[in-house]
Amino acid sequence: MKKIYLLFTALTVFSFGFGQTFTTIDRANGTGPTATDNISTVSSVGLTRGAGIVYSSTGNANFTSNNWTVGATDQATAEANNDYIQWSVTANTTFEITLDELDIRLRRNANGPANWQIFYSLDGFATAGTALAGVQNIASPLTTTDFNLPSLGVLSGASGTITFRLYAWGSIANNGFLRLIGNGAWDISAAVPTPGVRLVGSVATVSTNSIESDITILSTPGVPDSNIDYTSFNATSGLTVFPSANSKAIGAFTIRDGGATAPDTDTDGTILNSIEFAIVNSENIAAIAIFDGFTNVAEVTTVTALTNFTGLSLTAPDDGTKDFFVFATYKSVVTDNHQIQLTVNSVTTPATGSSLFASANAGGAQTSIAGDDNRIEVTASQFQFIQQPTDSNQSEVMVPFPTIQAVDANLNQDLDTNITGISISTVPASSIVAETYDMINGEATLDNVVFTDTETGISLVASAPGLSGTSGSFDINGPLISIAEQNFDTATGWSYTSDTAFFGTVADWGDTIGYFGEIALADAAPINNPTFSNEILGENDLNDTANPFAVITFADTDVSAYTDVRIEFDWQVVGYNNNANDIQYRLVINGSNSGGWVTVFDGNGSINDDQGRVKIDIPDGNSTVGLQVRLRNNRADGYSGYDNFRLVSEFDGLVYTNVGGWKDNISPDATTGALDALIIDGTYNVGSNIEIDNLIINNGATTTVSFGQSINANTTIINNGTLELNSVSTSYSSLITNDFQGEVVYNRHVNQFANTGSSTGANDLISAPVTNSSQTFLALRTSNTDIPSGNIGGVFSYLFGPFDNNANNYINYTAADDNSVIASGIGYRTASTAATGSTFRFVGDVETGSISTPITVGTSSIFNLVGNPYPSYISLADFLTANNSAFDLTNSGVYGYDGDATDGFTIWNQAYSDANPSAVITPGQGFLVSSQAGGGTISFTPAMRSTGTTDDFISGRPNNQNLAHLKLQLSKGEVSYNTDVYFNNNASLGMDSGYDSAMFDSVTPSFAIYSHLVENNAGKDMAVQSVSYSDLDNVTIPLGINTVQGEQAIISILESNIPEGVNVILEDNVSNTFTDLQNIDYIFTPTTTLTETGRFYLHLSRGVLGTTDNVLNGIEIYTDSYPKQVVIKGQLEHNTTFKLYDLQGRLVNIQSLNTENTIQRVDVSNLTAGIYVVQLESNSSNRTQKIILK
C-alpha cells in the first residue's frame, strides 16, 4: 500500500517542477508588509520600505512611496541611502524554489525616480545582494508600465529564502513618488486579486517522505475559555499549568502524521521542529508557551502578531497523533473584549527522519473566537477622565468636552459598561449646573459642563452606583462677551472673504469634483464634530494640485474698548494624510499681519483624522483684530470643517445668571453708572431706576423693565437676547443710551376703542418708541391683533394711521398700507379693542440720534400729528425751547389728547412748562403741534431724553415762586370742558407767543369755556391764556361760555395753584352776581344759547372787590377785519360814550352806546389801517385802550 503512496508523491513532486506562478505580492497602500498569496509549498512576506523612503498617504489605493533621495544618479547611491522596496519568498522544508521570471507593474509622477533595479539575496542582505537584471527605466511619468524580467534561474536552496530589493533613483523632488500598481491577470486566487508583483518558476523537493501531515484543533473542554479575567494570569515568564497554574490555555492542537488520510507512505512519524502562530490581538499577551502535557517545552516573552517557537521536538508517531497546548498570560494593559485567536502560519520539520506537512502552514489550524471564546474581560471599578477638564468661562459649555471611561484598576476600559444617569459634581462644591450623562460602551462625553459663577481650583467628580472618579483641577474664569461671531447660520456678524472662489454643490461633496463653501452639517459626512451645528464652512478636495492655500480672511474688528480678548474657532479634518494637507492661522493686529502662520493640523503627521478648538489670546491695548485661516487639500477622500468663529472678551463687572441671580448679590442701581453689567441667561427684571456704563444681554437671556422704571446706559447696550420695556395706562418705562446694538421690544399702553355710536371716541394718539425698516404696518397689526378694524365705505380698514391736515382728518390704514414703515417722530391715531386698553408690541431699533419731523400748514388745518421717537420720556421744557419758534404764534405748545374730545385738548405750552419744569412727555406719545406759515421742522434731540413715571398730560404741583395757575371747568351732567390761566412774569396782558394758545384749529365746540386776551384782544378764543404774575393783584379776564339754552351748567375751579390772599371772583353781568369760586361753584341756567364772551368775567385781586371798582375795566375791546369794526363786549353803564382818536389826537369817531346790549359793534370802515385809541366814558368810569385797525 505504501508503495502506491510513494508513486503518488513522486508524481506530485514532478508536477511542481514545471514553471508556474508560485507567489504574488499585493500592492495595497500602507506601511506594510502587504498581503501575499502562495502555493502550498512556499510562504512569503509582502512589500515593505527601506528607511530612506516613506509611505505616501495620498489617498491612492496602490503602494506608493516618496522621499526618494533627490538628485541620486545610480543604484549605489540608492543602496547607501536605503531607498528600496523589499519583499521575500521562502521554500518549505526540503523544498527548493527555482525563480524563472518576475513581473512587476510600476508608475511614477514627474518628480519621481525614473530608474530602478532589483537585487536579490539568499541571506537577507547580510552580505551584498546580486543584481536580478539590468537597470530599468520608467520613461513616461504618470504612465502605468508592466515590466517582465525573464530567464532568471535563481535558486533558493533547500528550505531557503530569496529576499528582493527594488532600488530606485533619479527623483527631482521629495514629493516624487514611485507606485506599484495591481494587475488582476497575475492572481493565484481571490486572496490577492490584483497583485503588483508576480513570481514565476517551480518548487520541488527530493525527499521520499510523505507530505500529508497536518495540525488540527484539539477539542478539549475549557479550551478556549470565555470572558477571561485577565488579572488572574499576569506572569511575565515561567508559565505553569500544574499544580499551580499561572497561565490560561488559549489553544489545543493535534499533530497528525499522514494528515486526514493516514496511514501515509513512509514509516517515519512527524516531528514538529518549529511553529509560527499568527496571533490576533497579540498586543494583550505578556507571555505565551507551548505545553506538552504539563511540561513547558517552549516559551516566548515578547509576543507579536507573528510569534515563532523554535527548538521543538513534538513528535506524532507514524500514522499517529500528538497533542500540545498553548497557554498565555496577559499584560496589565489590555483591550476589553479582544479575542485572542491563534492561526498556524508556518511550521518546519527535520529534513530527514520525519514525514512532511502538506503545506507550509500545516493546514492553518485556527482557534475559535465564536461567541465569547478567548475573550478578555475587563471589569470596571472606577471612572477615569481620559479628557481632563480645562479652564473655561462662566456660563460657557466647557470645550473640549471632558470625557470619562469606566476602567479597572489597571485603567483598562470596560467596554461592556452602559450606565444611565451618571451625575457630575465638584470638589469643593461649586456653581456647576446639575446635569446627568449616559455612558455607552464604557465611555461618556460630558458635553454640557457649565458653571454659573467663577471658580478656582475645583475638580469634577463623576458618580454612579459602585463607580466614581475625580478629575484634575481647573479654574472657571469670568463670562465671555461676544465682540464678533460667525457660525454661518444664526450669527453672521463677523464678515469674511475667501481668496479662492467657493465651488461645488452638495452632490459634489465626496465625489471627483469636490466642494468648498458653506454647507449643512447634515450633508457634510464624515465631518461630525459635536461642537458643530446647522451650517458650517466645509471643504472636500480643494484641488490644489500645486499645493497653494485657500485663505479665509475674517474682517478687522474694533477691540479698543475691551481687555482679555481672544479668538476661538472649532475645526475637524478627516483623511488629511498628506504632506499637502494642512490647516494654519495667522492674526491681523491693527491692520497688519502679526507673526507667521501657526499650524493647527499638519497632514504629514501620524494622525489623519482630528478635531478641536483653537483659542488665541490677544494682547491688551490693540485697536483692531482680524484673523486669517488657510488650508490646502488635494485628496478626494480628505475633508475639513470649520465653525463657531468668535472674537470674545472676558467680562469683568456685574453678572446675572438664571440660577444664581446677581453675583455676590451686587445688582445695578442708581449708583452703578461706572460699572458694566452682563445678563448671561434667565430673565432680569429691572424694578428700579438703574444707571450702568455698558449693559450686555446674551443670546437667550431676557431683560424686562417694569413700568415706571428705567435703564440709563452711559456708553453702550448690546442686546443679543431680549430687552423688553413695559407700560401701563399711568406709567411707562424708559431706556436711555447713546449706543445700542440689537433690537428692543416696547409694550406701549394704548387707550381703549370708542364705544359704538360715540361721537367723541376714546382712542389714543401714539408714536413708535422703537422701530426700523422691518416694522411695517403689516408687521405691527400682525403682532397686535387688538387694533380695531372693520368696513369703512366698503373698504376693510384699521383704526390706525397718521393725521392729514389737508383733509383735517385721521387716516385709517388698509391692507394697501401694509408695506408702510412705522416711522420715528410721526404720530398715529389708534385704539385697542380691549375693554380697558392694552399694550401694543413695538419691535425695532433704539433711536439714539436726533430726529427731524417736517410740519406743514395744510389746506384745512395748521396742526400736525408728531410723536416722541425715543423709548424714554422727553423733557417738555427742552422740547418747547427747541421748537417754539416753529409753532403758529397763537397756537403754541403741545396739544395733547387725553382720551376724551369733549373736554378739549390738554395744552402744554411755555406757561405750563414754566409752572411744571419737570413735566415730561411719555415714550411713544403722539401729540399735535401747529405750524407757522410756510411750514417748518420739529426737532427731537437726545438731550431731551429723561426718565419719569407719570401718565400722559398730568399736571404737576411744583411750588414755584412767581408762577401760578388756574384751571376752570364748565360742566353739565357727565360732560365737562376746561380752560387754563397762567400767571408768569414772562407773559403780558396781550398776545404772548408760547404762553397763549388758541383753540385747536380755531374751532370752539358748542359746549366750552375759554377766555379772550385782556389787551390787544383780536376776538380769538383762547384755550390757554397767560398774564403776568403781578397781574394777580388786579386783573379782569373775559371768559367765554358756549352752552345751550335751558340746560343747567356749573363753573368751578378744577385745579388751583395761586398764592394765598388772591381772590378769584366770577362776574355774571346778566344776573349781576359776583361769586367767589374758591368757596363755591357757580351754577346757572341760561335763558338763551350762549356762544360768545361778554357775560362772564374773571376778576383776580389781592383786595376785596368793591362797588367803586372801575366796571369798565372788565369790558373787552378788540377789532375785526371783515367787516372792519371795533367790538365792545360786556355790560356797560348807562350813558356810556365811545370815542376814537388817531395818533395825532384827533377825534375820528364818537357815538353813544346802547347799554341794553352786551355786544356793541362800531363801523370804522372809513378809516385807514393804523393805530388808534378807544376811550369809553360813563357817569362814573372811563376806560382807554389802544387798538390796531388792519
Number of C-alpha atoms within 10 A of each C-alpha: 8 13 10 9 16 17 12 14 19 16 11 14 18 14 13 17 15 14 15 17 21 24 28 30 30 29 28 23 23 20 16 18 18 19 17 22 25 21 17 18 25 25 22 20 19 20 27 20 20 16 11 17 19 18 18 25 23 22 18 15 15 19 25 25 27 24 20 30 24 17 13 18 15 16 21 14 16 21 17 9 17 19 27 26 22 20 22 21 24 24 25 29 23 21 22 23 29 22 23 19 19 20 18 20 19 20 23 25 17 16 19 29 29 22 18 19 19 23 19 22 21 21 13 15 15 8 9 12 17 14 15 20 14 11 14 14 14 20 12 13 16 15 12 16 16 17 15 11 16 14 12 15 13 17 18 21 16 18 18 20 23 22 21 24 28 21 26 31 27 21 26 18 17 14 19 21 24 29 24 27 25 26 19 13 9 21 24 21 12 9 14 23 18 21 29 27 27 22 22 21 23 19 27 21 22 12 17 16 25 26 25 24 29 25 26 20 18 17 12 11 8 12 20 23 18 18 17 20 14 24 20 13 19 19 18 19 18 14 28 19 16 11 7 8 14 19 26 26 21 25 27 23 20 18 26 28 33 29 24 14 11 14 19 24 24 21 16 21 24 33 26 24 16 18 19 19 22 19 22 16 16 23 17 23 23 23 23 28 24 23 21 15 12 14 15 17 17 18 21 20 18 14 18 18 14 16 19 19 18 16 11 16 14 18 21 23 19 21 22 16 19 18 19 19 22 21 23 30 26 24 18 17 16 23 19 22 19 20 26 23 21 26 19 24 21 22 26 22 23 16 15 14 14 24 31 33 32 19 21 24 24 25 21 20 19 20 23 20 17 11 10 17 22 25 24 23 22 28 20 22 19 22 26 23 22 14 15 19 22 16 15 23 22 25 23 18 16 20 18 20 20 20 18 24 26 30 25 17 13 14 19 20 28 23 21 18 17 14 17 12 13 18 15 21 20 16 13 12 11 17 18 19 16 12 15 16 17 15 20 16 14 20 24 22 19 24 17 17 23 19 24 26 24 18 21 13 12 17 20 24 18 23 18 15 8 8 15 17 19 20 22 13 16 17 17 23 20 21 25 23 21 18 19 22 21 20 23 22 14 10 14 14 14 19 14 15 12 15 11 13 9 15 15 15 13 16 11 14 23 20 14 13 16 24 26 25 17 21 20 16 19 13 14 23 12 18 23 16 18 11 20 18 16 14 19 24 19 25 28 30 24 27 18 16 12 9 16 14 20 20 17 17 20 22 19 21 20 15 21 12 10 17 17 15 23 19 21 16 19 22 25 24 29 20 23 32 25 22 18 23 29 22 24 18 19 19 24 19 19 16 14 12 15 14 10 10 15 13 14 18 22 18 22 16 12 10 14 18 17 14 21 18 18 13 13 15 12 19 11 14 13 16 15 16 25 23 21 19 21 21 23 28 30 23 26 21 21 26 29 29 26 26 25 22 23 22 26 23 23 18 23 17 17 20 27 26 21 15 13 14 19 19 15 11 11 13 15 22 15 13 11 17 17 13 17 23 23 24 26 27 22 17 19 20 12 20 14 17 21 19 22 24 17 22 26 23 25 21 14 13 22 21 21 18 24 21 23 22 22 28 25 24 25 19 17 19 26 20 21 18 19 18 20 20 28 22 25 19 17 14 19 31 32 30 27 26 24 15 16 20 13 15 20 23 22 30 22 26 25 26 24 23 24 20 13 7 7 9 10 13 17 20 25 27 27 30 30 30 33 26 25 18 12 16 21 18 21 19 17 19 18 11 14 16 12 18 22 19 16 12 10 11 7 7 10 13 19 20 20 24 21 22 22 17 19 14 12 16 12 17 18 19 18 20 13 10 14 14 14 16 17 25 20 22 26 25 26 28 20 25 28 25 19 15 11 11 20 22 19 24 19 26 22 19 21 25 22 17 14 15 18 14 18 15 23 19 19 18 11 13 19 25 27 25 25 26 29 27 31 34 32 29 29 28 22 27 22 18 22 22 12 15 19 22 17 22 26 22 21 21 29 29 31 26 25 21 23 19 21 16 16 17 22 24 23 22 27 27 26 29 31 28 23 22 25 20 17 16 24 27 30 31 33 31 31 28 28 22 26 28 27 22 14 10 17 19 17 24 17 23 19 17 12 20 26 24 25 25 18 20 18 21 20 14 16 14 13 14 12 12 10 14 23 25 21 17 16 20 21 25 21 15 9 5 12 19 20 24 26 26 24 26 27 25 15 16 22 21 18 18 22 20 20 27 29 28 31 23 22 22 13 16 10 20 17 14 21 23 30 28 27 28 28 24 17 18 21 21 17 18 24 26 26 29 29 32 27 20 20 15 18 22 15 14 20 24 24 24 23 21 23 18 24 17 12 12 14 15 21 15 22 21 19 13 15 15 17 19 14 7 12 17 21 23 21 24 22 19 16 13 9 9 12 18 17 16 17 14 11 11 15 19 14 14 14 14 11 11 15 17 17 20 23 24 22 23 25 20 23 20 18 16 11 12 15 7 7 8 11 12 17 20 16 23 23 28 24 26 22 18 14 8 10 18 20 23 18 21 21 26 24 25 18 15 13 20 19 18 17 22 17 16 11 7 10 10 14 13 15 15 11 13 20 15 16 11 12 17 20 20 15 16 14 19 14 9 14 9 13 11 13 19 16 20 15 22 19 15 10 14 15 15 16 15 15 17 20 17 18 14
